[in-house]
Amino acid sequence: MAPDWTIEILSPDQSQTRVTKNILHCLKHGAQMGWLIDPDEQTVFVYLPEQRIQVFDERDILLPMPSFAAGLNLTVKDLFAWLLD
């Protein structure tokens, strides 16, 4: 059973291909959304079922949320501030 939302944080020793495959596997099996977070590039790649990948790297842009977290307002800047704390 897939999670509703899968979030992967790319580490320097990980293969982006492998992490992307994990996200796509979850989407194929029912996940609403997948995020691939690249801390080095301060970029979030957002994956949705049957849609093109969206890229978020502008600091003040709100990130899309799955339906169950629609009330959560999080910018790219906020996300990376949390990760760096």
Secondary structure, DSSP 8 states (H G I E B T S, - for coil): ---SEEEEE--TTS-HHHHHHHHHHHHHTT-SEEEEEETTTTEEEEE-TTS--EEE--TT-B----GGGTT---BHHHHHHHHH-
